[in-house]
Amino acid sequence: MALRQIGRGALSLALICVGSLVTAIAVNGILLPRGFLSGGFTGLALLVHYLIPGWPVGLLYLILNLPLYALGWRFVGRRFFAWSVAGALILAAALQWIQPGDLGVNDRILAALLAGILVGGGTGLILRSLGSSGGTDILAVMLYKRFSLKPGSTVLGFNCMVLAGAALLLSLEGALYTMVYLFASAKITDLVVVGLSQRKAVFIISARWREIADGILHRIQRGATILEGRGAYTGEPEHIVYAVIQFSELPRIKELVRIHDPNAFMVVTDTLEVMGQRIGNQPHW
């Protein structure tokens, strides 16, 4: 148990460090040289920096995060709070010390897309850890735990309100370019946090249900449930095999069904989140 906790802690620290590094490269290499804003508390820090250039972005980000830590402690947990403090400190340090210079993407649309990919990937990696980088990440985690709202969608909605106010102080064109960056960032964040561990639910109606269920149990090594049903037209009893699988296992399920019953009726659906020790895909917050 102790070794497992040490391993998870080391992995979380590595994810936070790599995610902070990637985020700092995007902020200091793309957003700042082109005058783009960012969303959330990073955006607020950038906005203050543009108005008062003497204030470092990293220090501003750390100061703005302080009120949110009480929320993280109250609504998520002490472990998440501790890792989020570490994440905010590491990200603030990365924003202060990682100065890659202009990355040289001259087209502003392409620059916004690249920044979105980098920040979204960095944020997603940090959220895959035991904590967050603070700011709107804490709000996103709280809403995800309570209402199952995807983190990227929460951050995007909050950021739209920030940009609406920022457009009054900065140029509308800059705010629109920033919208492109934020949309790309939100999609990449959701892909890293949720999409890479996506689960599928399958329903299979077949006269060879025993063979199919046995194949799922022993060949694919996933659990399955047999549901009792009745055909609406024929009135005959039916057996429905229900299973939740990883996305990568879907081709093997399809091949299994084709082998045993080419005429089987099979439905594949997406899952929002799955709780369970062997197949669950919920983050560890």
KEKOLLO-349025 format. One line per field, with one value per residue: residue number from 1; residue in three letters; z, x, y of N, C-alpha, C in turn. Coordinates in steps of 0.1 Angstrom, whole numbers, m for minus. Layout:
N
i <- (NUM ...)
aa <- (ala ...)
nz <- (Z ...)
nx <- (X ...)
ny <- (Y ...)
caz <- (Z ...)
cax <- (X ...)
cay <- (Y ...)
cz <- (Z ...)
cx <- (X ...)
cy <- (Y ...)
***
This chain:
285
i <- (1 2 3 4 5 6 7 8 9 10 11 12 13 14 15 16 17 18 19 20 21 22 23 24 25 26 27 28 29 30 31 32 33 34 35 36 37 38 39 40 41 42 43 44 45 46 47 48 49 50 51 52 53 54 55 56 57 58 59 60 61 62 63 64 65 66 67 68 69 70 71 72 73 74 75 76 77 78 79 80 81 82 83 84 85 86 87 88 89 90 91 92 93 94 95 96 97 98 99 100 101 102 103 104 105 106 107 108 109 110 111 112 113 114 115 116 117 118 119 120 121 122 123 124 125 126 127 128 129 130 131 132 133 134 135 136 137 138 139 140 141 142 143 144 145 146 147 148 149 150 151 152 153 154 155 156 157 158 159 160 161 162 163 164 165 166 167 168 169 170 171 172 173 174 175 176 177 178 179 180 181 182 183 184 185 186 187 188 189 190 191 192 193 194 195 196 197 198 199 200 201 202 203 204 205 206 207 208 209 210 211 212 213 214 215 216 217 218 219 220 221 222 223 224 225 226 227 228 229 230 231 232 233 234 235 236 237 238 239 240 241 242 243 244 245 246 247 248 249 250 251 252 253 254 255 256 257 258 259 260 261 262 263 264 265 266 267 268 269 270 271 272 273 274 275 276 277 278 279 280 281 282 283 284 285)
aa <- (met ala leu arg gln ile gly arg gly ala leu ser leu ala leu ile cys val gly ser leu val thr ala ile ala val asn gly ile leu leu pro arg gly phe leu ser gly gly phe thr gly leu ala leu leu val his tyr leu ile pro gly trp pro val gly leu leu tyr leu ile leu asn leu pro leu tyr ala leu gly trp arg phe val gly arg arg phe phe ala trp ser val ala gly ala leu ile leu ala ala ala leu gln trp ile gln pro gly asp leu gly val asn asp arg ile leu ala ala leu leu ala gly ile leu val gly gly gly thr gly leu ile leu arg ser leu gly ser ser gly gly thr asp ile leu ala val met leu tyr lys arg phe ser leu lys pro gly ser thr val leu gly phe asn cys met val leu ala gly ala ala leu leu leu ser leu glu gly ala leu tyr thr met val tyr leu phe ala ser ala lys ile thr asp leu val val val gly leu ser gln arg lys ala val phe ile ile ser ala arg trp arg glu ile ala asp gly ile leu his arg ile gln arg gly ala thr ile leu glu gly arg gly ala tyr thr gly glu pro glu his ile val tyr ala val ile gln phe ser glu leu pro arg ile lys glu leu val arg ile his asp pro asn ala phe met val val thr asp thr leu glu val met gly gln arg ile gly asn gln pro his trp)
nz <- (0 8 m10 m33 m29 m28 m55 m69 m59 m70 m97 m100 m93 m114 m136 m130 m132 m159 m172 m163 m174 m202 m203 m195 m216 m237 m228 m224 m248 m268 m262 m247 m264 m286 m275 m267 m247 m218 m204 m173 m142 m151 m173 m160 m146 m168 m179 m159 m160 m185 m181 m160 m164 m147 m129 m123 m142 m131 m103 m100 m107 m86 m64 m71 m69 m42 m27 m37 m27 m2 m10 m24 m3 12 m4 m20 m9 14 4 m23 m20 m10 m31 m51 m42 m44 m72 m81 m72 m86 m112 m112 m108 m131 m150 m144 m148 m171 m201 m232 m254 m285 m303 m330 m347 m371 m382 m369 m363 m365 m344 m322 m322 m318 m293 m278 m281 m267 m241 m234 m234 m214 m192 m190 m184 m159 m145 m146 m125 m89 m81 m90 m110 m96 m96 m121 m124 m100 m96 m118 m111 m88 m99 m117 m99 m85 m104 m128 m149 m177 m174 m193 m205 m184 m178 m203 m204 m181 m190 m212 m200 m188 m210 m222 m206 m208 m234 m235 m225 m239 m274 m296 m316 m306 m285 m299 m312 m290 m282 m300 m293 m266 m271 m285 m265 m245 m257 m260 m234 m223 m239 m229 m202 m200 m225 m232 m215 m222 m220 m232 m235 m242 m257 m264 m283 m288 m299 m293 m268 m246 m254 m264 m240 m225 m240 m236 m209 m206 m228 m234 m209 m193 m173 m175 m178 m178 m191 m188 m214 m237 m269 m287 m309 m315 m291 m278 m253 m246 m244 m231 m235 m215 m212 m200 m215 m224 m248 m267 m267 m282 m310 m307 m293 m313 m333 m318 m316 m343 m349 m334 m338 m366 m371 m349 m328 m320 m299 m294 m271 m258 m227 m199 m175 m155 m126 m107 m97 m115 m141 m140 m148 m136 m125 m100 m79)
nx <- (8 19 40 24 11 33 41 19 20 45 39 18 32 50 32 21 44 52 29 28 51 46 24 35 53 35 22 42 55 37 12 18 37 20 0 m23 m50 m57 m77 m97 m80 m54 m58 m68 m45 m28 m41 m39 m12 m8 m19 m4 27 49 43 48 37 35 36 13 m6 m4 m12 m39 m50 m54 m79 m95 m85 m97 m122 m115 m105 m128 m149 m138 m115 m88 m65 m67 m66 m40 m24 m32 m22 5 5 m2 19 41 33 32 59 70 58 72 99 103 111 108 110 97 78 75 54 37 12 m18 m42 m33 m14 m31 m45 m23 m15 m38 m38 m15 m18 m43 m35 m15 m30 m48 m31 m22 m47 m51 m36 m34 m43 m46 m40 m49 m69 m95 m95 m100 m127 m138 m133 m149 m175 m175 m174 m198 m218 m212 m202 m182 m147 m134 m156 m167 m146 m144 m169 m168 m146 m155 m171 m151 m136 m155 m156 m129 m127 m136 m116 m93 m85 m112 m106 m84 m96 m113 m95 m84 m107 m107 m84 m92 m113 m101 m84 m102 m113 m91 m84 m106 m103 m79 m84 m109 m114 m93 m96 m120 m151 m172 m205 m222 m249 m262 m283 m291 m295 m275 m265 m253 m227 m216 m215 m198 m175 m169 m164 m141 m124 m121 m120 m137 m164 m199 m234 m265 m295 m330 m355 m382 m394 m410 m426 m427 m433 m417 m395 m363 m327 m304 m272 m252 m225 m197 m170 m136 m127 m107 m112 m135 m134 m127 m149 m169 m159 m161 m189 m196 m185 m199 m227 m237 m261 m268 m282 m268 m259 m240 m230 m220 m204 m207 m194 m178 m181 m162 m140 m124 m130 m137 m135 m132 m116 m90 m96)
ny <- (m12 13 16 18 42 60 56 67 93 101 99 118 141 142 145 170 187 183 191 218 228 226 243 268 272 277 300 319 318 321 334 358 371 378 392 380 370 348 323 322 324 326 342 365 372 378 399 419 421 432 457 466 464 459 439 405 377 351 356 371 352 334 349 355 331 324 328 307 283 277 268 245 230 227 215 195 181 174 162 168 196 200 190 207 232 226 223 248 264 252 257 285 290 279 296 319 313 298 307 306 322 338 315 316 313 328 333 344 329 303 304 308 284 265 274 268 240 233 244 232 205 206 215 193 172 180 179 152 143 141 164 199 228 250 280 283 256 243 250 237 210 207 211 190 168 171 176 163 177 183 191 208 221 236 253 267 280 297 312 326 346 360 370 386 408 416 423 449 464 456 450 441 423 410 397 379 363 351 337 316 302 295 277 256 248 240 217 200 197 182 159 149 145 131 118 100 79 68 50 24 13 m17 m34 m65 m85 m117 m151 m167 m160 m171 m180 m157 m141 m157 m155 m127 m127 m145 m143 m116 m107 m91 m80 m91 m87 m104 m95 m98 m98 m90 m95 m69 m73 m100 m111 m130 m143 m127 m126 m103 m93 m73 m51 m31 m16 m9 16 6 m21 m25 m33 m61 m71 m67 m85 m109 m111 m113 m138 m157 m151 m138 m125 m111 m85 m55 m28 1 24 56 65 87 88 62 43 21 m5 m20 m12 15 50 74 104 108 126)
caz <- (0 9 m23 m43 m26 m33 m69 m73 m56 m79 m110 m99 m94 m128 m144 m127 m137 m173 m176 m160 m184 m215 m202 m195 m230 m245 m223 m226 m262 m278 m257 m243 m276 m295 m268 m265 m233 m215 m196 m159 m134 m159 m181 m152 m144 m180 m180 m149 m164 m196 m176 m151 m169 m137 m121 m130 m144 m121 m89 m100 m108 m73 m55 m74 m65 m27 m22 m41 m19 8 m17 m27 10 17 m13 m27 1 19 m5 m35 m17 m9 m44 m58 m37 m51 m86 m84 m70 m97 m124 m110 m110 m146 m157 m141 m152 m184 m211 m245 m265 m295 m310 m344 m355 m375 m385 m355 m361 m362 m331 m312 m322 m312 m279 m273 m280 m256 m228 m231 m230 m201 m181 m189 m177 m144 m139 m144 m113 m77 m78 m101 m110 m90 m105 m125 m123 m87 m98 m127 m104 m79 m107 m122 m89 m81 m115 m139 m160 m182 m170 m204 m208 m173 m180 m214 m200 m173 m197 m221 m192 m185 m222 m225 m199 m213 m247 m233 m221 m250 m287 m299 m324 m297 m277 m308 m314 m277 m282 m308 m284 m255 m276 m287 m252 m238 m263 m257 m219 m222 m245 m221 m189 m201 m237 m232 m207 m226 m219 m241 m230 m253 m255 m275 m283 m297 m295 m288 m258 m236 m260 m264 m227 m221 m247 m230 m196 m206 m239 m232 m195 m188 m167 m183 m171 m186 m188 m194 m221 m245 m282 m287 m320 m314 m277 m273 m244 m252 m234 m236 m228 m213 m207 m202 m220 m229 m263 m275 m267 m290 m322 m303 m290 m326 m339 m310 m319 m357 m350 m328 m344 m375 m371 m336 m327 m311 m298 m287 m266 m250 m213 m194 m165 m150 m113 m105 m94 m127 m154 m138 m155 m129 m120 m86 m70)
cax <- (0 28 46 15 9 45 41 9 25 55 33 11 42 55 22 20 56 52 18 31 61 39 15 44 58 24 19 54 60 27 1 24 43 10 m10 m35 m54 m60 m90 m96 m71 m43 m62 m68 m31 m22 m48 m33 2 m8 m22 7 37 59 38 51 25 35 32 m1 m14 m4 m20 m53 m55 m55 m93 m101 m81 m107 m132 m110 m104 m142 m158 m131 m108 m75 m55 m68 m61 m25 m18 m35 m12 17 4 m2 33 49 29 37 74 72 54 82 113 104 110 113 110 86 78 77 42 33 m3 m24 m51 m25 m8 m41 m47 m12 m15 m49 m34 m5 m24 m52 m27 m9 m41 m53 m21 m23 m59 m49 m29 m42 m47 m49 m31 m56 m78 m108 m94 m107 m142 m141 m133 m160 m186 m174 m178 m212 m228 m206 m199 m168 m139 m132 m168 m168 m136 m148 m180 m162 m137 m163 m174 m139 m133 m165 m152 m116 m129 m139 m103 m84 m91 m121 m99 m76 m105 m118 m84 m84 m118 m102 m74 m99 m121 m92 m78 m112 m115 m80 m85 m116 m98 m69 m90 m120 m115 m83 m101 m134 m157 m183 m215 m227 m261 m262 m294 m287 m299 m262 m261 m244 m214 m211 m212 m186 m163 m166 m158 m129 m114 m118 m118 m146 m177 m211 m247 m276 m308 m342 m363 m392 m396 m423 m434 m430 m437 m409 m384 m350 m317 m296 m259 m248 m211 m190 m157 m127 m128 m98 m117 m147 m132 m127 m163 m176 m155 m167 m203 m197 m181 m210 m240 m237 m274 m271 m285 m258 m260 m229 m233 m209 m206 m202 m184 m180 m175 m159 m126 m117 m134 m140 m127 m133 m103 m87 m98)
cay <- (0 24 17 23 56 67 56 76 106 105 101 131 152 143 151 185 193 183 200 232 232 228 255 280 274 283 314 329 317 325 343 371 379 382 400 372 367 335 323 319 332 329 354 377 376 384 412 428 423 441 470 470 455 455 427 392 368 340 360 375 340 328 357 354 317 322 326 294 271 273 260 232 223 224 208 184 173 179 157 176 209 200 188 219 242 223 225 263 268 247 265 299 290 277 309 329 310 292 318 300 332 337 302 319 310 342 334 345 318 291 306 306 269 259 277 260 226 232 247 222 193 208 215 180 164 184 174 137 140 140 178 208 240 261 288 277 241 239 251 226 197 207 209 176 158 173 176 155 186 181 202 218 229 245 264 275 289 308 321 335 358 368 377 396 420 420 430 463 470 454 451 430 413 401 388 369 353 344 327 304 295 289 266 245 244 232 204 192 193 171 147 143 141 121 110 90 68 66 37 21 3 m25 m42 m75 m94 m128 m164 m173 m151 m177 m181 m143 m137 m165 m149 m115 m130 m153 m139 m102 m106 m81 m85 m89 m89 m109 m89 m104 m89 m96 m88 m62 m78 m115 m115 m141 m138 m124 m124 m92 m92 m59 m50 m19 m20 2 18 m2 m34 m26 m42 m75 m74 m69 m98 m120 m112 m118 m152 m165 m148 m127 m118 m105 m71 m49 m14 6 38 63 66 99 84 49 40 7 m7 m26 m5 29 60 87 109 104 137)
cz <- (0 m4 m34 m41 m31 m48 m75 m71 m66 m93 m110 m100 m108 m137 m143 m133 m152 m178 m174 m171 m197 m215 m203 m209 m239 m241 m227 m241 m272 m273 m254 m255 m285 m288 m266 m250 m231 m207 m181 m152 m141 m168 m173 m148 m156 m182 m171 m154 m176 m192 m167 m154 m158 m129 m129 m131 m134 m107 m89 m100 m94 m63 m58 m70 m50 m23 m26 m33 m8 2 m20 m14 14 9 m20 m18 3 9 m18 m32 m16 m23 m53 m55 m44 m66 m89 m82 m81 m110 m124 m113 m125 m154 m155 m147 m165 m194 m224 m256 m275 m302 m325 m353 m359 m377 m371 m352 m357 m348 m320 m311 m315 m297 m272 m271 m268 m243 m224 m227 m217 m190 m179 m181 m162 m138 m139 m132 m101 m73 m90 m101 m103 m100 m108 m125 m111 m89 m108 m120 m95 m87 m113 m112 m85 m92 m128 m151 m164 m178 m181 m206 m197 m175 m191 m211 m191 m180 m207 m213 m190 m198 m226 m218 m204 m226 m246 m230 m232 m263 m289 m307 m316 m289 m286 m310 m301 m276 m289 m299 m272 m259 m278 m274 m244 m243 m260 m242 m217 m228 m236 m208 m190 m213 m238 m224 m210 m224 m228 m234 m243 m249 m267 m273 m293 m291 m289 m277 m248 m242 m260 m250 m222 m227 m240 m216 m197 m217 m237 m218 m189 m182 m177 m174 m182 m182 m195 m201 m229 m258 m283 m298 m319 m301 m271 m263 m251 m240 m240 m228 m227 m207 m209 m204 m223 m244 m271 m276 m277 m302 m318 m299 m303 m333 m332 m314 m333 m357 m345 m334 m353 m375 m358 m337 m316 m311 m289 m283 m258 m236 m208 m184 m159 m136 m112 m104 m107 m139 m152 m144 m148 m124 m105 m76 m58)
cx <- (9 35 37 12 21 45 31 13 36 49 25 21 48 45 21 32 56 41 21 42 55 31 24 50 48 22 30 59 50 18 7 29 32 m1 m23 m38 m55 m73 m87 m87 m58 m46 m63 m54 m25 m28 m42 m18 2 m11 m11 19 47 55 41 38 24 31 18 m10 m15 m13 m35 m59 m59 m70 m99 m97 m90 m118 m128 m109 m118 m149 m151 m124 m94 m64 m55 m63 m46 m18 m21 m26 1 17 4 12 42 46 34 52 77 69 65 95 114 101 116 115 98 88 78 65 35 18 m10 m35 m43 m18 m18 m44 m36 m12 m27 m45 m24 m11 m35 m46 m21 m19 m46 m44 m21 m35 m59 m42 m39 m47 m50 m39 m38 m65 m91 m107 m101 m122 m146 m142 m145 m173 m187 m179 m192 m222 m224 m204 m184 m160 m137 m144 m170 m159 m139 m159 m176 m154 m144 m167 m162 m135 m143 m161 m138 m117 m131 m126 m93 m92 m101 m115 m91 m84 m111 m107 m83 m95 m114 m93 m82 m107 m112 m87 m89 m114 m104 m80 m94 m111 m88 m75 m100 m118 m105 m87 m116 m138 m169 m192 m221 m239 m262 m274 m291 m292 m287 m256 m251 m229 m208 m207 m200 m174 m159 m159 m144 m119 m111 m116 m125 m158 m188 m223 m257 m289 m319 m351 m374 m394 m410 m432 m438 m435 m428 m398 m371 m340 m307 m283 m255 m234 m206 m175 m148 m129 m120 m103 m129 m145 m132 m141 m171 m172 m160 m181 m205 m194 m193 m223 m239 m250 m278 m274 m276 m259 m248 m232 m221 m214 m200 m191 m188 m174 m173 m144 m118 m119 m137 m130 m128 m119 m102 m88 m105)
cy <- (13 27 22 38 65 67 66 90 110 107 114 142 154 149 166 192 194 192 215 237 235 241 268 283 281 298 323 328 321 336 357 378 384 390 393 372 352 335 321 329 335 342 366 382 383 398 423 431 433 455 475 461 451 443 414 384 357 344 364 363 334 336 356 341 316 320 313 282 267 265 246 223 218 214 196 175 178 174 165 190 210 199 201 231 239 226 240 269 264 255 279 300 288 290 319 326 303 302 313 310 329 324 304 315 323 343 334 334 306 292 303 291 262 261 269 245 224 234 236 209 195 208 201 171 167 178 158 133 140 154 186 219 252 268 281 262 236 240 240 213 196 205 195 166 159 172 169 164 184 193 213 227 239 257 273 285 300 318 330 348 367 376 388 409 425 427 444 471 468 454 439 420 404 392 377 358 345 333 314 296 288 277 254 239 235 218 195 188 182 158 141 138 130 112 99 78 65 52 36 11 m4 m33 m52 m84 m105 m141 m172 m165 m158 m177 m167 m138 m144 m159 m135 m117 m136 m148 m124 m98 m93 m87 m83 m93 m94 m103 m97 m94 m97 m88 m82 m68 m92 m119 m126 m135 m137 m123 m113 m92 m77 m59 m36 m22 m7 3 9 m16 m36 m34 m57 m80 m76 m82 m110 m122 m118 m133 m161 m163 m136 m119 m112 m90 m65 m34 m9 21 43 64 80 96 70 47 25 5 m11 m18 9 38 73 91 106 116 134)
***
